[in-house]
Amino acid sequence: MTDKEPFESLTAAQTAEQMTKQTQGAMENYFGWLQMTMPTIPWANTNLNRILLSNATQNVTATFAFVQKLSQAKNFQEVVKIQTEFMETQMNSFNEQARLLGEIYTKAAQDAMKMRK
């Protein structure tokens, strides 16, 4: 198969559609679980809770969008491009999320140390 040959056959299109539906179902289940679980954790109704829920929502939404784009790829070259863009975007997002959580944990540790004094 060359880069110019159609990547998607009838079977591949059906498989991609099925994967998209399964991903959407999994995403809905995950968000339902998050909505039920997050209020029960000790830090409910805090900034940390809101950030964690926002990060999870952002990550799952990005993954769903990735699967949709991937299912529409016309050839292998597009698959590689879509996957590369997704990985780059997710790494940047992960770095930002980790930085923000690190700041929150650092501030919490500093506040705890101030209270000990």
SULWO-V548089 format. One line per field, one symbol per residue. burial: + if it has 24 or more other ideal C-beta (glycine too) atoms within 12 Angstrom, else -. A space follows every 50 residues. Layout:
burial->???
//
This chain:
burial->------+--------+---+--+---+------+---+------------ +-+-++--++-+++-++-+++-+-----+--+---+------+------- -----------------
//
